[in-house]
Amino acid sequence: MSIRTRPAAGRPGRRADTAMRPFFVNLPLSYIARDPWYLDEFIGRRLAPELGLDAAVMAQADDAWHRATAAALRKAGLPCAFHLPFFDLQPGSLDDFILGATRRRLDSVKKIISLYQPRHIIAHAGHSHLYTELYAGWLARAVATWAGFLQGWPGHPVLFLENVYEKDPQPLCGLFAGLAGHNAGMCFDAGHWHSFSSGYRKKNVAAWISSLRHSIRHLHLHDNDGACDSHLGLGQGRIPWEAFFAELAKNALHPGITLEPHTAGDLAHSLDFMEKHPEWFATRAV
């Protein structure tokens, strides 16, 4: 629940329907650092958070703060997950200076994440059209970055790399082939596919899911009309959810789920949508 503003005063937060759980809801750690209400809200509503890390919270919050936040979640019996920083990071950069900075930033999060013992970690795969003609070089460096990130970390959770700006699934197919044997898989972001990858126009969700069926293990779910990545509640945009879930079923895929709303209202819409379509959500696993 990446809520940018609190719900109106006096409106009680709606609890998640336990019949629809387990699933995660995104929550930047910087929101909790700014206002502890966000953590209390998630605990009170029994929402498992996918915690977002960014440079600001990493600079401002010390280990004691992270220990206290992690302890509050454990006391409440809530699992958590993590989303790694992504602004300005280039895991397959062909510039040694940029690549080195990216790898140092990724390494710097391990200590923080280990305090929370998350179920999974999400990161952006980091491919864009800029590397189309230089794909082999990007691929070798990206594989080395993520393989290195996963090494020397006892008990680390699975790493899910998500699609963002890729125009087609093939660059990601190569990335996951290169990471075979590592504890890594794909987080398919439906909103990114529909907007950034022009899924709204190409109507090619079947091709994406079929191509990546051996790698898809988690989903980021939010809606949009295709014009931008607006993170609306499920059913508020134009993503063809019936076709989307039909393709998952066709490929015998039952990935876990993280909802990515940007307002309390969007979260409410998503929860309503899930209740109206239990056949799509009842078998998901954290």
C-alpha positions in Angstrom: 0.0 0.0 0.0 2.3 2.7 -1.2 -0.1 5.3 0.1 1.1 8.8 -0.5 -1.5 10.4 1.8 -3.4 8.9 4.7 -7.1 8.0 4.3 -9.5 10.6 5.6 -9.6 10.9 9.4 -12.2 8.7 11.0 -12.4 6.2 8.2 -11.3 2.8 9.6 -8.9 0.9 7.4 -10.4 -2.2 5.8 -8.9 -5.5 6.8 -7.6 -7.8 4.1 -10.0 -10.8 3.5 -8.1 -13.7 5.0 -9.7 -16.0 2.4 -7.8 -14.1 -0.3 -4.4 -14.2 1.5 -1.5 -14.8 1.4 -0.2 -12.0 -0.7 2.0 -8.9 -0.3 1.3 -5.2 -0.6 4.1 -2.8 -1.4 5.2 -0.4 1.3 8.4 1.9 1.0 10.4 1.9 4.2 10.8 5.6 3.7 7.1 6.0 4.4 7.5 4.1 7.8 10.5 6.3 8.7 8.5 9.4 7.9 5.3 8.3 9.8 5.0 5.1 11.9 1.3 5.1 11.1 2.1 3.1 7.9 3.6 0.2 9.8 0.7 0.2 12.4 -1.8 0.3 9.5 -0.3 -2.8 7.9 -0.1 -4.7 11.2 -3.6 -3.7 12.1 -5.0 -4.8 8.7 -2.8 -8.0 8.6 -1.2 -6.9 5.3 2.2 -8.5 4.6 4.5 -5.8 3.3 6.9 -5.9 0.4 9.2 -3.3 1.8 10.9 -0.9 -0.6 14.4 0.3 -0.1 15.7 3.6 -1.5 18.8 5.7 -1.0 17.0 8.1 1.3 16.0 5.6 3.9 19.3 3.8 3.7 21.1 7.1 4.5 18.7 8.1 7.3 17.7 4.9 9.1 20.3 3.1 11.3 20.5 -0.6 12.2 18.6 0.0 15.4 15.7 1.4 13.5 15.6 -1.5 11.1 15.9 -4.0 13.9 12.9 -2.4 15.6 10.9 -2.4 12.4 11.7 -6.0 11.7 10.9 -7.0 15.3 7.5 -5.3 15.1 6.6 -7.4 12.0 7.8 -10.6 13.6 5.8 -9.9 16.8 2.7 -9.4 14.6 3.4 -12.7 12.8 3.6 -10.9 9.4 5.9 -12.2 6.7 7.7 -9.6 4.6 9.5 -9.3 1.3 11.9 -6.7 -0.1 12.2 -4.5 -3.2 15.7 -3.4 -3.9 16.7 0.2 -4.8 16.5 0.8 -8.6 17.0 4.5 -9.3 20.2 5.1 -11.4 21.3 1.5 -11.1 22.6 -0.4 -14.2 23.3 -4.0 -13.4 24.5 -4.7 -16.9 26.2 -1.4 -17.6 29.0 -1.4 -20.2 30.7 1.4 -18.2 33.0 -0.1 -15.6 32.5 2.9 -13.3 28.7 2.7 -13.3 28.7 -1.0 -13.1 31.0 -0.9 -10.0 28.8 1.6 -8.3 25.7 -0.5 -9.0 27.3 -3.6 -7.5 28.4 -1.7 -4.5 24.9 -0.4 -3.9 23.4 -3.9 -4.2 26.0 -5.4 -1.8 25.2 -2.6 0.7 21.6 -3.8 1.2 22.4 -7.3 2.3 23.0 -6.4 5.9 19.7 -4.5 6.1 17.7 -7.2 4.4 19.1 -9.9 6.6 17.6 -8.2 9.6 14.1 -8.8 8.2 14.5 -12.4 7.0 12.2 -11.7 4.0 10.4 -14.4 1.9 11.7 -13.0 -1.4 13.6 -10.0 -2.9 12.5 -8.1 -6.0 14.8 -6.1 -8.3 14.6 -4.5 -11.7 16.2 -6.6 -14.4 17.6 -3.4 -15.8 17.5 -4.0 -19.6 16.4 -1.2 -21.9 16.4 -0.6 -25.7 19.7 1.2 -25.3 21.4 -2.2 -25.1 19.7 -3.7 -28.1 22.7 -3.7 -30.3 25.0 -4.5 -27.4 23.0 -7.2 -25.8 25.7 -9.8 -25.5 27.9 -7.5 -23.5 24.9 -6.3 -21.3 23.9 -9.9 -20.7 27.3 -11.1 -19.5 27.6 -8.3 -17.1 24.0 -8.5 -15.8 24.3 -12.2 -15.2 27.6 -11.6 -13.3 26.0 -8.9 -11.2 23.0 -10.9 -10.1 25.0 -14.1 -9.6 27.5 -12.2 -7.5 24.6 -10.7 -5.5 23.3 -14.2 -4.7 26.7 -15.6 -3.6 28.1 -15.7 -0.1 24.7 -15.0 1.6 23.7 -17.9 3.8 20.0 -18.4 4.0 19.2 -15.7 1.4 15.7 -15.7 0.0 14.9 -16.1 -3.7 15.6 -13.2 -6.0 12.9 -12.2 -8.5 13.8 -9.9 -11.3 11.0 -7.9 -12.9 10.3 -6.6 -16.3 10.2 -2.8 -16.7 11.1 -1.2 -20.0 11.7 -4.3 -22.2 9.8 -4.2 -25.4 9.7 -7.9 -25.8 10.4 -10.9 -23.5 13.6 -12.2 -25.3 16.2 -10.1 -23.4 14.8 -11.5 -20.1 14.7 -15.1 -21.5 18.5 -14.8 -22.0 19.0 -13.3 -18.5 17.1 -16.2 -16.8 18.9 -18.8 -18.9 22.2 -17.2 -17.8 21.1 -17.5 -14.1 20.0 -21.1 -14.3 21.2 -22.9 -11.2 20.9 -19.8 -9.1 18.1 -19.0 -6.7 16.5 -16.6 -9.1 13.2 -16.3 -11.0 11.0 -13.7 -12.6 8.5 -11.3 -11.2 6.1 -10.5 -14.0 4.8 -7.0 -13.6 1.5 -6.7 -15.4 1.4 -2.9 -15.3 4.8 -2.5 -16.8 4.0 -5.0 -19.6 0.7 -3.1 -20.4 2.3 0.4 -20.4 6.0 0.4 -20.9 6.0 -2.6 -23.2 3.0 -1.4 -25.1 1.0 -4.5 -24.1 -2.2 -2.4 -24.4 -1.6 -2.0 -28.1 0.2 -5.3 -29.0 -2.2 -7.5 -26.9 0.6 -10.0 -26.6 0.3 -11.2 -23.0 0.2 -14.8 -24.3 3.6 -14.4 -26.0 5.2 -13.0 -22.8 3.8 -15.6 -20.5 4.6 -18.5 -22.8 8.1 -17.3 -23.5 8.9 -16.8 -19.8 6.8 -19.7 -18.4 9.8 -21.5 -17.0 10.9 -18.4 -15.0 7.7 -16.7 -13.8 7.4 -17.2 -10.0 5.9 -14.0 -8.8 3.5 -11.2 -9.9 3.3 -7.5 -9.4 -0.3 -6.5 -9.9 -1.7 -3.0 -10.6 -3.7 -1.5 -13.4 -3.4 1.3 -16.0 -4.9 2.4 -19.3 -1.7 1.9 -21.2 -0.8 5.6 -21.4 1.4 5.5 -18.3 2.4 3.3 -15.3 -0.3 4.8 -13.1 -0.6 1.9 -10.5 -4.3 2.0 -10.3 -6.4 -0.6 -8.4 -7.1 -3.8 -10.2 -10.1 -3.4 -12.5 -9.7 0.4 -12.7 -7.7 0.3 -15.9 -7.7 -1.7 -19.1 -5.4 -4.6 -18.4 -7.2 -7.7 -19.8 -7.2 -9.6 -16.5 -9.3 -12.5 -17.8 -6.9 -13.2 -20.6 -3.9 -12.7 -18.2 -5.1 -15.3 -15.7 -6.2 -17.6 -18.5 -2.7 -17.6 -19.8 -1.2 -18.3 -16.4 -3.6 -21.3 -16.0 -2.8 -22.5 -19.5 0.8 -22.6 -18.6 0.1 -24.2 -15.2 1.6 -21.2 -13.4 0.6 -20.3 -9.8 3.0 -17.5 -8.8 2.9 -15.5 -5.7 1.4 -12.0 -5.7 2.3 -8.5 -4.6 -0.3 -5.7 -5.0 1.2 -2.3 -6.0 -1.4 0.4 -5.3 -0.4 4.0 -4.8 -3.4 5.1 -2.8 -5.6 3.6 -0.1 -8.5 3.8 -2.6 -6.5 1.8 -5.2 -5.8 -0.9 -2.5 -9.5 -1.1 -1.7 -10.4 -1.5 -5.4 -7.8 -4.3 -5.7 -9.1 -6.1 -2.6 -12.7 -5.9 -4.0 -11.5 -7.2 -7.3 -9.8 -10.2 -5.7 -13.0 -11.0 -3.8 -15.0 -10.9 -7.0 -12.6 -13.3 -8.7 -11.6 -15.9 -6.1 -10.8 -18.4 -8.8 -7.8 -16.2 -9.8 -6.4 -15.6 -6.4 -7.3 -18.4 -4.0 -4.3 -20.6 -4.9 -1.5 -18.0 -4.8 1.3 -18.6 -2.3 3.6 -16.3 -0.4 
